[in-house]
């Protein structure tokens, strides 16, 4: 990780302006570097090539993103499931039905790891083998010390993605959760909102999505409940699309999984060196360039060319810069 990113993360007084101008700061980063490597936490700065284009589209974009595992999930079609923190039997049934249907579609779920339906979204996605992205309202290390850590470990053990744009030891503020939701809104392709009460944070969330032109979907709630009036009014005003059939809703925004399956395996002839590299990556699940170089007897300059060929043949990919996995 860049020394800039480490120092910026350690010192609350270092601003984005300082980061862009980059000055020298006399701060020991060795302990943080070791901890982040131990937990596989990475940071990426906005001038790096691997800084995802979706981050560049954000108004007042973040200049640094902390993440664990597979940034390439941001290339997929993403469904944001948002709900008030208060869970109900109705919410449980709707989320279970939605994600049971979503198993048949090529999509990624995204949510904010908050108590209630956010965590339910991640947990059910994991149980149904649907890739999921957790966007945190605090810094990653704080979550690793909380009850949510089991869900986070489940996400990263599947090779999926956890991200945050908050500094080390950031304490949650009133603005941090709307800031998190704003980030999720820019990363998402569609939003599913089956329940939203008049004083819930879901109001801010929907306003973000409406301003950005994201399609919003919802299901009807109890017509006798005054808490449902806001949601039904938005459905009536056609700001939220009413969903009565989950298959019809998902097929309007996402591709069926079968559509992305190859009809036949391409006939690819690999050289001896390419086979050795592919085998080394497959045997080690995720492998850095340096480790591949140690495992195979291939000159460093030639190694990058062979890795590029394997990527072009869709045999490997980079979940994060200079880290390779097999497809």
KOLKEVO-330454 format. One record per residue (C-alpha): residue in one letter; x, z negated, y negated; residue number from 1. Coordinates in Angstrom, 3 decimals, always signed. Each point is the difference from the previous one (the first is absolute). Layout:
a  X  Z  Y  NUM $
...
END
This chain:
x  +0.000  +0.000  +0.000  1 $
x  +1.177  +0.745  -3.536  2 $
x  +1.649  -2.876  -1.877  3 $
x  -2.346  +0.838  -2.882  4 $
x  -3.022  -0.672  +2.179  5 $
x  +1.427  -3.233  +1.377  6 $
x  +0.905  -1.392  -3.419  7 $
x  -3.296  +1.058  -1.515  8 $
x  -1.786  -1.775  +2.855  9 $
x  +1.904  -3.259  -0.470  10 $
x  -0.266  -0.491  -3.741  11 $
x  -3.383  -0.281  -1.726  12 $
x  +1.654  +0.672  -3.390  13 $
x  +1.132  +3.521  +0.976  14 $
x  -2.602  +2.477  -1.236  15 $
x  -0.843  +3.570  +0.954  16 $
x  +1.714  +1.071  -3.218  17 $
x  +3.199  -1.729  +1.158  18 $
x  -0.369  +1.613  +3.415  19 $
x  -0.294  +3.498  -1.485  20 $
x  +2.861  -0.505  -2.474  21 $
x  +1.930  -1.786  +2.697  22 $
x  +2.268  -2.701  -1.259  23 $
x  +2.335  -2.192  +2.013  24 $
x  -1.473  -3.356  +1.000  25 $
x  +2.251  -2.666  +1.461  26 $
x  -2.257  -1.067  +2.884  27 $
x  +1.031  -0.640  +3.594  28 $
x  -2.241  +2.172  +2.185  29 $
x  +1.641  -0.602  +3.381  30 $
x  -2.543  -2.561  +1.270  31 $
x  -2.989  +2.141  -1.001  32 $
x  +1.576  +3.099  +1.515  33 $
x  +0.488  -1.795  +3.301  34 $
x  -3.574  -1.347  +0.053  35 $
x  -1.519  +3.369  -0.822  36 $
x  +2.032  +1.739  +2.686  37 $
x  -0.993  -2.679  +2.519  38 $
x  -3.697  +0.577  -0.748  39 $
x  +0.345  +3.799  -0.357  40 $
x  -1.207  -0.121  -3.602  41 $
x  +1.125  +3.001  -2.068  42 $
x  -0.278  +0.851  -3.674  43 $
x  -0.184  +3.455  -1.530  44 $
x  +0.436  +0.896  -3.668  45 $
x  -1.926  +2.675  -1.864  46 $
x  +3.019  +2.288  -0.509  47 $
x  +0.682  +0.252  +3.748  48 $
x  -1.136  +3.107  +1.862  49 $
x  -1.899  -2.056  +2.586  50 $
x  -2.173  -1.639  -2.714  51 $
x  -3.368  +1.365  +1.098  52 $
x  -1.728  +2.490  -2.291  53 $
x  -3.190  -2.112  +0.009  54 $
x  +1.891  -2.745  -1.840  55 $
x  +1.039  +2.520  -2.668  56 $
x  -3.669  +0.874  -0.629  57 $
x  -0.907  -3.567  -0.970  58 $
x  -0.511  -0.719  -3.684  59 $
x  +2.546  -2.681  -0.986  60 $
x  +1.562  +0.611  +3.405  61 $
x  +2.070  -2.642  +1.801  62 $
x  +3.744  +0.557  -0.248  63 $
x  +0.774  -1.819  +3.223  64 $
x  -1.905  -0.264  +3.277  65 $
x  +0.823  -2.477  +2.757  66 $
x  -1.035  +1.058  +3.477  67 $
x  +0.293  -0.649  +3.701  68 $
x  +0.082  +2.904  +2.441  69 $
x  -1.659  +3.389  -0.286  70 $
x  -0.403  +1.478  -3.502  71 $
x  -0.990  +3.347  +1.548  72 $
x  -3.486  -1.460  +0.647  73 $
x  -0.644  +0.709  -3.695  74 $
x  +0.001  +3.716  +0.906  75 $
x  -3.104  -0.513  +2.151  76 $
x  -3.656  -0.067  -1.097  77 $
x  -0.743  -3.592  -0.984  78 $
x  -3.302  -1.907  +0.101  79 $
x  -0.230  -3.118  -2.154  80 $
x  -2.390  -2.663  +1.247  81 $
x  -0.856  -2.523  -2.704  82 $
x  -2.457  -2.865  +0.023  83 $
x  -0.524  -3.430  -1.569  84 $
x  +2.120  -2.688  +1.631  85 $
x  -3.106  -1.732  +1.350  86 $
x  -0.622  +1.300  +3.520  87 $
x  -3.501  +0.321  +1.438  88 $
x  -1.376  +0.952  +3.400  89 $
x  -1.128  +3.233  -1.602  90 $
x  +3.509  +0.779  -1.255  91 $
x  +1.493  -0.628  +3.439  92 $
x  -2.468  +2.359  +1.673  93 $
x  +0.476  +2.779  -2.565  94 $
x  +3.816  -0.161  +0.109  95 $
x  +0.014  -0.016  +3.808  96 $
x  -2.359  +2.997  +0.139  97 $
x  +1.924  +1.921  -2.673  98 $
x  +3.394  -0.512  +1.633  99 $
x  -1.334  +0.674  +3.494  100 $
x  -1.073  +3.411  -1.311  101 $
x  +3.247  +0.428  -1.966  102 $
x  +1.977  -0.062  +3.267  103 $
x  -1.027  +3.636  +0.396  104 $
x  +1.477  +1.067  -3.370  105 $
x  +3.492  +0.550  -1.290  106 $
x  +0.076  -2.619  -2.733  107 $
x  +1.819  -3.110  -1.149  108 $
x  -1.807  -3.105  -1.266  109 $
x  +1.264  -1.922  -3.004  110 $
x  -0.969  -3.393  -1.374  111 $
x  +1.383  -2.975  -1.906  112 $
x  +0.618  -2.698  +2.654  113 $
x  -2.300  -2.457  -1.829  114 $
x  -2.059  -2.512  +1.938  115 $
x  -3.242  +1.390  +1.359  116 $
x  -0.717  +3.670  +0.500  117 $
x  +3.458  +1.217  -1.076  118 $
x  +1.578  -1.840  +2.913  119 $
x  -2.899  +1.025  +2.247  120 $
x  +0.711  +3.638  -0.843  121 $
x  +3.664  -0.373  +0.991  122 $
x  -0.752  -1.989  +3.168  123 $
x  -2.627  +2.418  +1.317  124 $
x  +2.179  +3.004  -0.896  125 $
x  +2.814  -1.540  +2.054  126 $
x  -2.316  -0.680  +2.958  127 $
x  -1.241  +3.610  -0.058  128 $
x  +3.481  +1.507  -0.519  129 $
x  -0.883  +1.413  -3.427  130 $
x  +3.064  +0.003  -2.290  131 $
x  -0.483  -2.420  -2.883  132 $
x  +1.792  -0.720  -3.292  133 $
x  +0.005  -3.471  -1.588  134 $
x  +0.569  -0.091  -3.769  135 $
x  +0.882  -3.531  -1.063  136 $
x  -1.008  -1.840  -3.162  137 $
x  +3.129  -2.159  +0.193  138 $
x  +3.550  +0.713  +1.056  139 $
x  +0.582  +0.775  +3.684  140 $
x  +2.088  -3.095  +0.736  141 $
x  -2.786  -2.321  -1.146  142 $
x  -2.388  +1.595  +2.498  143 $
x  +2.535  -0.457  +2.785  144 $
x  -0.272  -3.756  -0.552  145 $
x  -3.823  -0.088  +0.075  146 $
x  -2.748  +0.256  +2.584  147 $
x  -0.156  +3.772  -0.550  148 $
x  +3.422  +0.420  +1.592  149 $
x  -1.486  +0.596  +3.468  150 $
x  -2.008  +2.970  -1.275  151 $
x  +3.037  +1.320  -1.879  152 $
x  +2.186  -0.278  +3.103  153 $
x  -2.671  +1.853  +1.985  154 $
x  -0.008  +2.800  -2.616  155 $
x  +3.767  +0.416  -0.048  156 $
x  +0.320  -0.358  +3.783  157 $
x  -2.132  +3.158  +0.209  158 $
x  +2.379  +1.699  -2.449  159 $
x  -2.594  +0.221  -2.796  160 $
x  +0.395  -1.083  -3.629  161 $
x  -0.026  -3.058  -2.278  162 $
x  +0.747  +0.490  -3.712  163 $
x  +0.124  -1.984  -3.259  164 $
x  +1.141  +0.652  -3.563  165 $
x  +0.465  -3.691  -0.895  166 $
x  +3.344  -1.756  -0.436  167 $
x  +1.581  -2.621  +2.219  168 $
x  -1.873  -3.344  -0.120  169 $
x  -2.717  +1.459  -2.225  170 $
x  -2.845  -2.483  -0.278  171 $
x  -3.485  +1.583  -0.042  172 $
x  -1.573  +0.356  -3.428  173 $
x  -3.498  +1.031  -1.057  174 $
x  +1.273  +3.507  -0.703  175 $
x  +1.938  +0.450  +3.249  176 $
x  -2.972  +0.802  +2.229  177 $
x  -1.518  +2.609  -2.348  178 $
x  +3.530  +1.435  -0.243  179 $
x  +0.183  +0.138  +3.799  180 $
x  -3.428  +1.681  +0.173  181 $
x  +1.057  +2.541  -2.601  182 $
x  +2.992  +0.913  +2.174  183 $
x  -2.217  +0.332  +3.087  184 $
x  -2.446  +2.210  -1.906  185 $
x  +2.754  +2.476  -0.851  186 $
x  +1.207  +0.103  +3.611  187 $
x  -3.462  +0.507  +1.519  188 $
x  -1.975  +3.186  +0.619  189 $
x  -3.406  -1.661  +0.411  190 $
x  -1.482  -3.471  -0.456  191 $
x  -2.580  -1.662  +2.234  192 $
x  -2.010  -2.779  -1.647  193 $
x  -2.958  -1.231  +2.027  194 $
x  -0.618  -3.208  -1.939  195 $
x  +0.816  -1.074  -3.557  196 $
x  -1.445  -2.906  -1.897  197 $
x  -0.503  -0.049  -3.735  198 $
x  +2.853  -2.429  -0.729  199 $
x  +2.457  +1.179  +2.653  200 $
x  +3.371  +1.642  -0.554  201 $
x  -1.440  +3.073  +1.710  202 $
x  -1.459  +0.996  -3.377  203 $
x  +3.491  +0.464  -1.446  204 $
x  +1.041  +1.845  +3.142  205 $
x  -2.837  +2.515  -0.207  206 $
x  +0.661  +0.560  -3.701  207 $
x  +3.627  +0.863  +0.839  208 $
x  -1.136  +2.490  +2.626  209 $
x  -2.649  +1.575  -2.261  210 $
x  +2.533  +0.458  -2.826  211 $
x  +2.354  +1.772  +2.408  212 $
x  -2.699  +2.203  +1.505  213 $
x  +0.297  -1.490  +3.477  214 $
x  -3.081  +0.445  +2.218  215 $
x  -1.746  -3.301  +0.672  216 $
x  -2.300  -0.663  +2.946  217 $
x  -2.277  -2.905  +0.841  218 $
x  -2.875  -1.116  +2.195  219 $
x  -3.257  -1.528  -1.169  220 $
x  -0.173  -3.781  -0.114  221 $
x  -2.887  -2.477  +0.086  222 $
x  -2.525  +1.214  -2.584  223 $
x  -1.400  -3.535  -0.379  224 $
x  +3.350  -1.440  -1.038  225 $
x  +0.750  -0.064  -3.751  226 $
x  +3.704  +0.194  +0.896  227 $
x  -0.578  +3.535  +1.328  228 $
x  -1.595  +1.349  -3.180  229 $
x  +3.275  +1.202  -1.495  230 $
x  +0.979  +1.982  +3.096  231 $
x  -3.445  +1.599  +0.298  232 $
x  +0.058  +0.918  -3.685  233 $
x  +3.331  +1.808  +0.439  234 $
x  -1.398  +1.822  +3.037  235 $
x  -3.074  +0.959  -2.036  236 $
x  +2.261  +1.251  -2.832  237 $
x  +1.948  +2.072  +2.584  238 $
x  +3.237  -1.757  -0.828  239 $
x  +0.121  -1.136  +3.621  240 $
x  -0.912  +2.349  +2.861  241 $
x  -2.494  -1.559  +2.402  242 $
x  +1.174  -0.034  +3.632  243 $
x  -2.497  -0.118  +2.841  244 $
x  +2.075  +1.808  +2.647  245 $
x  +3.660  -1.016  +0.404  246 $
x  +0.965  +3.200  +1.840  247 $
x  -1.467  +2.168  -2.758  248 $
x  +1.762  -2.072  -2.672  249 $
x  +3.419  +0.061  +1.703  250 $
x  -0.188  +3.705  +0.876  251 $
x  -0.600  +0.806  -3.687  252 $
x  +3.345  -1.544  -1.012  253 $
x  +2.252  -0.108  +3.074  254 $
x  +1.075  +2.273  +2.833  255 $
x  -0.918  -0.816  +3.612  256 $
x  +2.994  -1.156  +1.982  257 $
x  -0.345  +2.915  +2.408  258 $
x  +0.451  +2.449  -2.890  259 $
x  +3.592  -1.115  -0.440  260 $
x  +0.959  +0.137  +3.657  261 $
x  +2.175  +2.933  +0.976  262 $
x  -1.600  +2.320  +2.508  263 $
x  +3.287  +0.439  +1.759  264 $
x  +3.476  -1.474  -0.165  265 $
x  +2.368  +2.384  -1.808  266 $
x  +2.910  +1.325  +2.020  267 $
x  +2.983  -1.463  -1.850  268 $
x  +3.495  +0.462  +1.347  269 $
x  +2.325  -2.793  -1.056  270 $
x  +3.767  -0.008  -0.025  271 $
x  +1.907  -2.702  +1.869  272 $
x  +0.718  -1.859  -3.256  273 $
x  -3.648  +0.197  -1.096  274 $
x  -1.091  -1.444  +3.355  275 $
x  +2.469  -2.879  -0.358  276 $
x  -1.250  -0.792  -3.512  277 $
x  -3.650  +0.181  +1.034  278 $
x  +0.657  -2.244  +2.994  279 $
x  +1.854  -2.559  -2.155  280 $
x  -2.903  -0.196  -2.465  281 $
x  -2.629  -0.243  +2.754  282 $
x  +1.895  -2.761  +1.829  283 $
x  +0.325  -2.129  -3.139  284 $
x  -3.532  +0.538  -1.441  285 $
x  +1.242  +0.077  -3.614  286 $
x  +3.587  +0.982  -0.691  287 $
x  +2.149  +0.200  -3.128  288 $
x  +2.367  +2.895  -0.650  289 $
x  +2.989  -2.326  +0.373  290 $
x  -1.213  -1.216  +3.379  291 $
x  -0.657  +3.545  +1.235  292 $
x  +3.533  +0.913  -1.036  293 $
x  +1.331  -2.882  +2.105  294 $
x  -2.134  +0.912  +3.017  295 $
x  +0.790  +3.721  +0.169  296 $
x  +3.326  +1.760  -0.303  297 $
x  -0.956  +2.360  -2.831  298 $
x  +1.856  +0.406  -3.329  299 $
x  -1.822  -1.669  -2.898  300 $
x  -0.432  +3.223  -2.004  301 $
x  -1.387  +1.872  +3.013  302 $
x  -2.331  -2.885  +0.839  303 $
x  -2.130  +0.508  -3.134  304 $
x  -0.462  +3.679  +0.788  305 $
x  -1.105  -0.766  +3.568  306 $
x  -2.389  -2.708  -1.225  307 $
x  -1.527  +2.528  -2.405  308 $
x  -0.538  +2.472  +2.860  309 $
x  -1.720  -2.671  +2.099  310 $
x  -2.231  -0.879  -2.956  311 $
x  -0.912  +3.655  -0.546  312 $
x  -1.011  +0.212  +3.662  313 $
x  -2.284  -3.050  -0.476  314 $
x  +1.929  -2.049  +2.551  315 $
x  +1.079  -2.780  -2.366  316 $
x  -0.900  -1.256  -3.478  317 $
x  +1.179  -2.532  -2.596  318 $
x  -2.358  -2.983  -0.461  319 $
x  +2.420  -1.162  -2.711  320 $
x  +3.158  +1.559  -1.508  321 $
x  +2.754  +0.644  +2.597  322 $
x  -2.016  -1.685  +2.771  323 $
x  -1.223  +2.234  +2.834  324 $
x  -2.767  -0.263  +2.608  325 $
x  -1.267  +2.370  +2.656  326 $
x  -3.502  +1.437  -0.364  327 $
END
